[in-house]
Amino acid sequence: MLKTPVPVVLTGAQRSSDRGSSDAALNLIDSSIVATHGDFGEVCIVMHGESSDTYSLIHPGTKARKFHTSRRDAFKTVNSEPIGKVLDRKIEYTSRTNKPRGCVPELDAKMEEKVFMLKCFPGLKPEMIGKVAELGYKGVLIEGTGLGHTSEALFSSIKNAIASGVLFAMASQTVYGRVDMDVYSTGRMLLDMGVIPCEDMLSETAYVKLMWVLGHTKDQKKAAEMMRTNYAGEMTDRTLID
């Protein structure tokens, strides 16, 4: 939603500032360093990079996920590299290609709120998909299994919902890797119906992106094209081994 000429930094604390093990001070100090001296223009998260107070990591906002309820290094970059680290009050950048500073700031926050996230699980009834369409949802982000699959029992309901104008996109329940719906027949059948693969986007990121896309167009062809366009580093060209 935000085109920014400077770093926009989100931070927090896993442990409150009245505790001896609090991570609040280092996170805030390092976030201030990134906000004032960062040589990039995008939204990021700055939090502890490991359990002690050695360094912080700069995570790209569209690629970050929280992995632990209480660890000081709970946040990780998924399917990409961190933007860099802050060590001894200095920023060290990785090899990741960052958005350069200097663009014209622009907020584009048109969103379609009637988007549903559907996690596939054993026993999911096809009627649930029909009910989502009946309730007026404009889009559904499926958290499918593996490379991007659902039970074939859901196919008819998905096809009917797409025919009624609901846009479907597919992310994976796995954290790492990317959707590849060309590998198995079930994936290919979903592609033929019009389900959009979300590459290596985190499901949460794909969900928000679907809201944003449908806030700009209701045309399914145009929406599919936008979902496949990399706007804010939410997709990478290739999957990293590590």
VMD Tcl script that draws the C-alpha trace (Angstrom):
set ca {
  {0.00 0.00 0.00}
  {2.91 2.34 0.67}
  {5.53 3.65 -1.73}
  {8.13 5.29 0.46}
  {11.34 7.22 -0.29}
  {12.80 6.27 3.11}
  {12.84 3.27 5.45}
  {9.62 2.73 7.38}
  {10.55 0.68 10.44}
  {8.27 -1.44 12.62}
  {9.60 -2.75 15.91}
  {8.46 -3.99 19.28}
  {9.53 -6.06 22.25}
  {9.08 -9.74 22.97}
  {9.58 -9.05 26.68}
  {8.41 -5.98 28.57}
  {10.83 -3.25 29.58}
  {10.44 -3.98 33.31}
  {12.16 -7.35 32.86}
  {15.90 -7.85 32.95}
  {15.71 -9.92 29.77}
  {13.79 -7.26 27.85}
  {14.76 -6.76 24.21}
  {13.05 -3.36 24.02}
  {16.11 -1.09 24.27}
  {18.24 -2.69 21.55}
  {15.26 -3.04 19.20}
  {14.39 0.64 19.60}
  {17.97 1.87 19.27}
  {18.69 -0.24 16.19}
  {15.35 0.69 14.62}
  {16.24 4.37 15.04}
  {19.57 3.75 13.31}
  {17.82 2.05 10.37}
  {15.16 4.77 10.14}
  {17.73 7.57 10.04}
  {20.56 5.95 8.09}
  {19.01 3.11 6.08}
  {19.94 3.26 2.40}
  {16.64 1.86 1.06}
  {13.00 2.82 0.69}
  {10.62 0.12 1.93}
  {8.77 -1.11 4.98}
  {10.78 -3.35 7.29}
  {10.83 -4.96 10.73}
  {13.85 -4.54 13.01}
  {14.11 -6.99 15.92}
  {16.73 -9.12 17.69}
  {18.70 -11.42 15.38}
  {19.58 -13.93 18.12}
  {18.84 -14.54 21.78}
  {21.52 -12.23 23.24}
  {22.03 -8.52 22.60}
  {24.63 -8.85 19.84}
  {22.76 -7.63 16.76}
  {19.38 -6.95 15.17}
  {18.12 -8.07 11.78}
  {16.29 -5.92 9.24}
  {13.48 -8.01 7.77}
  {11.56 -6.99 4.62}
  {7.96 -6.42 5.70}
  {6.37 -8.60 3.04}
  {8.65 -11.56 3.83}
  {8.65 -11.58 7.63}
  {6.92 -14.01 9.94}
  {6.92 -14.49 13.70}
  {8.06 -18.02 14.58}
  {7.97 -18.09 18.37}
  {5.73 -16.74 21.14}
  {8.48 -15.46 23.43}
  {12.01 -15.82 21.99}
  {13.83 -12.55 21.46}
  {14.72 -13.61 17.90}
  {11.17 -14.66 17.04}
  {11.02 -12.91 13.65}
  {12.58 -14.43 10.54}
  {12.76 -13.60 6.85}
  {11.08 -16.34 4.79}
  {11.99 -17.35 1.21}
  {14.40 -14.42 0.94}
  {17.28 -12.74 2.75}
  {17.05 -10.08 5.45}
  {17.80 -6.59 4.18}
  {20.73 -6.54 6.58}
  {21.79 -6.49 10.21}
  {22.61 -3.78 12.73}
  {25.82 -4.62 14.61}
  {27.60 -2.18 16.92}
  {25.35 0.66 15.71}
  {26.30 0.09 12.06}
  {24.20 -1.36 9.23}
  {25.62 -4.31 7.30}
  {23.64 -5.11 4.14}
  {23.14 -8.56 2.63}
  {23.20 -9.34 -1.08}
  {19.42 -8.82 -1.32}
  {18.31 -6.24 -3.89}
  {16.58 -3.48 -1.94}
  {14.25 -0.79 -3.19}
  {16.27 2.41 -3.61}
  {15.47 5.59 -1.74}
  {14.03 8.64 -3.38}
  {10.68 7.72 -4.95}
  {7.69 10.01 -4.53}
  {5.77 8.95 -1.39}
  {2.36 7.51 -2.15}
  {-0.28 5.75 -0.07}
  {-2.60 3.50 -2.07}
  {-4.87 1.93 0.55}
  {-7.92 0.90 -1.47}
  {-8.89 -2.48 -0.02}
  {-11.69 -5.02 -0.45}
  {-12.50 -6.24 3.05}
  {-14.70 -9.13 1.91}
  {-11.82 -11.57 1.44}
  {-11.74 -14.95 3.19}
  {-8.76 -17.10 4.20}
  {-9.59 -20.81 3.91}
  {-7.25 -23.34 5.50}
  {-7.61 -26.82 4.01}
  {-8.02 -29.54 6.60}
  {-9.38 -33.11 6.71}
  {-13.15 -33.00 6.88}
  {-13.60 -29.58 5.29}
  {-17.05 -29.65 3.70}
  {-17.65 -28.27 0.18}
  {-20.70 -26.45 1.54}
  {-18.36 -24.10 3.39}
  {-17.11 -22.67 0.10}
  {-20.66 -22.19 -1.12}
  {-21.50 -20.37 2.11}
  {-18.52 -18.02 1.68}
  {-19.85 -17.10 -1.78}
  {-23.38 -16.65 -0.40}
  {-22.07 -14.25 2.25}
  {-20.77 -11.96 -0.50}
  {-17.04 -12.54 -0.24}
  {-15.21 -11.31 -3.34}
  {-12.04 -13.34 -2.90}
  {-10.73 -16.46 -1.17}
  {-7.12 -17.14 -0.27}
  {-6.71 -20.91 0.05}
  {-4.03 -22.22 2.39}
  {-3.53 -25.45 0.50}
  {-1.35 -28.44 1.23}
  {2.15 -28.95 -0.16}
  {2.68 -27.40 -3.57}
  {-0.84 -25.95 -3.59}
  {-3.63 -28.51 -3.37}
  {-7.08 -29.13 -1.97}
  {-9.19 -32.26 -1.74}
  {-10.93 -33.07 -5.01}
  {-14.18 -33.09 -3.02}
  {-13.97 -29.28 -3.01}
  {-13.48 -28.88 -6.76}
  {-17.12 -28.51 -7.75}
  {-17.77 -25.87 -5.08}
  {-14.64 -23.93 -6.04}
  {-15.59 -24.02 -9.71}
  {-19.11 -22.79 -8.96}
  {-17.84 -19.99 -6.74}
  {-15.38 -18.84 -9.42}
  {-18.22 -18.85 -11.96}
  {-20.21 -16.60 -9.64}
  {-17.38 -14.04 -9.60}
  {-15.32 -15.02 -6.55}
  {-11.55 -14.82 -7.11}
  {-9.50 -17.72 -5.70}
  {-5.76 -17.67 -5.02}
  {-3.54 -20.44 -3.65}
  {-0.79 -20.24 -1.02}
  {0.73 -23.12 0.91}
  {0.43 -24.09 4.56}
  {4.16 -24.75 4.57}
  {6.37 -21.84 5.60}
  {9.23 -22.28 3.13}
  {9.20 -23.04 -0.59}
  {6.78 -22.00 -3.28}
  {3.48 -23.07 -4.81}
  {3.87 -25.12 -8.00}
  {0.48 -26.31 -9.21}
  {1.81 -27.79 -12.46}
  {3.42 -30.80 -10.77}
  {0.36 -32.91 -9.86}
  {-2.99 -33.41 -11.55}
  {-4.99 -31.85 -8.70}
  {-2.96 -28.66 -8.97}
  {-3.38 -28.55 -12.74}
  {-7.14 -29.00 -12.39}
  {-7.31 -26.08 -9.95}
  {-5.27 -23.97 -12.37}
  {-7.70 -24.82 -15.16}
  {-10.56 -23.61 -12.97}
  {-8.85 -20.26 -12.53}
  {-7.18 -20.57 -9.12}
  {-4.19 -18.21 -9.03}
  {-0.85 -19.56 -7.70}
  {0.83 -17.20 -5.23}
  {4.42 -18.33 -5.90}
  {6.46 -18.06 -2.67}
  {4.31 -15.49 -0.91}
  {3.54 -16.05 2.75}
  {-0.15 -16.84 3.09}
  {-0.68 -13.73 5.26}
  {0.99 -11.55 2.65}
  {-1.02 -13.16 -0.15}
  {-4.22 -12.56 1.82}
  {-3.54 -8.83 2.25}
  {-2.43 -8.57 -1.38}
  {-5.70 -10.16 -2.53}
  {-7.59 -7.55 -0.50}
  {-5.53 -4.80 -2.14}
  {-5.91 -6.21 -5.66}
  {-9.69 -6.56 -5.35}
  {-9.80 -3.01 -4.02}
  {-8.53 -1.93 -7.44}
  {-10.36 -4.24 -9.83}
  {-13.17 -6.77 -9.87}
  {-12.18 -8.07 -13.30}
  {-10.86 -11.59 -12.73}
  {-8.36 -11.48 -15.59}
  {-6.89 -8.17 -14.44}
  {-6.91 -9.32 -10.80}
  {-5.05 -12.51 -11.72}
  {-2.44 -10.43 -13.56}
  {-2.01 -8.16 -10.54}
  {-1.68 -11.10 -8.14}
  {1.21 -12.37 -10.29}
  {2.94 -8.96 -10.31}
  {5.68 -8.32 -7.76}
  {4.91 -4.92 -6.20}
  {6.74 -4.83 -2.88}
  {9.19 -7.72 -2.82}
  {6.45 -10.16 -1.82}
  {7.63 -12.68 -4.43}
  {11.14 -13.83 -5.28}
  {12.32 -15.09 -8.67}
  {13.72 -18.32 -7.29}
  {13.55 -20.37 -4.13}
  {16.68 -20.32 -2.00}
  {18.10 -23.70 -0.90}
  {18.78 -22.48 2.63}
}
mol new
graphics top color blue
foreach p $ca { graphics top sphere $p radius 0.5 }
foreach p [lrange $ca 0 end-1] q [lrange $ca 1 end] { graphics top cylinder $p $q radius 0.2 }
display resetview
